[in-house]
Amino acid sequence: MGIEVKSITAKGITISPKTKAFIDEKLDAVGKRLPDLEQASLVFKLRTHT
């Protein structure tokens, strides 16, 4: 999931507010489950980048 989101944002594709909210929600859910601090940090960077 996170890799897909990263590739989409890297290409600069416009994301609708509804889609962005959905992605943010998914990233939050993934981030809270990750025990690895480095991966949680990556999720945070993806969220601030979009």
Secondary structure, DSSP 4 states (H G I P E B T S, - for coil): -HHHHHHHHHTT----HHHHHHHHHHHHHHHHH---HHHHHHHHHHHHH-
